[in-house]
Amino acid sequence: QVQLAESGGGLVQAGGSLRLSCAASGRTASNYAMGWFRQAPGKERDFVAAISWTKSTAYADSVKGRFTISRDSAKNMVYLQMNSLKPEDTAVYYCAAKMFSYSMNLNEYQYWGQGTQVTVSS
C-alpha cells in the first residue's frame, strides 16, 4: 500500500525548465525502484526515466541529456528535473513505483500517482 502524488507541473516556454516532485506515503521501502512516465493526448503512456534504490538511472532516448531523475529516500521523494523543454514534451507526467530493480516497462510498476500536466509552448 503505497500512495504517490506528483506536483510541479505547469506551463513553460520552449527551452525552459521544470522540476517535478513525487511524494510517497503509506508503506515505503528503500528498495523500491521509481519511474517517470508520460502520456500525450492520443498516445500511449511512455517511459521517461527510472531510478533504482541504489540510484542507478535510465532514460528514454528522447530526454537523455535534458532530464535528470533523482531521489531522496530519507524524505520518500523522487524528482524529475526537466531542462531544455520542447513542445513535444507536453504530456501528463506520472510517477510510479515497483519493488526491486527498475524497468522501462510500465506494466511492471505496481503503484502510480495521479499525474501532473506539463505543457510546453513554442
N, C-alpha and C positions, 0 to 999 in steps of 0.2 A: 504494500500500500504506500505508494509514493505519488505525491501531487506536485506538478510542475507548473510554474506560472512565468510567462515571458513578459518582458517590458522593454521599453526603449525604442520602439518603432516610431516612425513618423515620416514626414515629407521632407526630402532634401533635394538639392540640385545635383546634377551630374558632377562628379568629381569630389563631392562632399563625403562626410564620414558620419557614421552612427555606431553606437555600441549597444548591442542587445544584451540583456541580462535574463537569466533564468534562475528562479529561486525554487529550491526543493523543500518540501515539507513532508511530514509524516515519517514513515520509516525510510531511513537513508543508510547508505553504506559507502565506505571508501573505495570499494572495488567495483562500483558502477562505472560503466563507460557512458559518456554523454555525447549526444549528437545534435547537430542542427540540420534541419531540412526546410525546404521552401516549396511553395506551391503557387504558381501564377495562374490567373484565370484561364480555364480551359485546358490546363496542362496537368500532368502527373506530378505528384509530390516527389521532389528530387533531393538527393543527398547534397549537403553543402560542406560540412566539416564534422569531425568527431575527435574526441579525446579520451584516452584510456585513463584508468585510475593511477597509472604511473606517469601520466602526462605526455605520452606519445600522441602524435596528432596525424590526421589525414585530411586532405582537402579535395574537393572536386576541382577538375582542371580549370573550370570557368572562374573560380575565385582564388586560385592559388596565387600567392604573392600580393593579394589585396586584402584578404580576410585573415584574421587570427583568432583561433579558439583558445580559450584558457579556462582554468577552473581554480576555485578556492574551496578545497574540500572542507576546511575548518568552518567555513560560512555556508556550506551547502549551496554554492553558487557556481554557475558556468556562464561564460561571456562569449560574445562574438563581436570582435572589433572589425568593422567594415570600413575600409578606406577606398578611395578612388571609385566611388559607386557609379554604376552605369544604369541607364533606364531598364536594361534587361534584368537587373537585379530586383526589380519591382515584384513583390510577392508577399504572401503571408509566410512568416518565418515561425517554425515550430522547434522547440527543444524537445528532446526525447532521452530516455534512459534505458539501459539494459544492463543485465548482470554480466560481469566478466569482460571479455575482450570486446573492443569496438568493432563496428561493422558499417559498411556503406549501404546495407540492405535495410530499408525501413521496416520490413516485416519482422525483423529480429528484435526490434525495440518494444519493450513492454509497457512503458509509461510515456505519456505525451502531454504537453501543455496545450493551451487553447489557441495559441498563435498570436502573433503581433504583426500588424501591417507595416511594411516598408514600401514607400513609394519614392521613386527617383525620377525627377523631371529632367527633361532635356534642355 
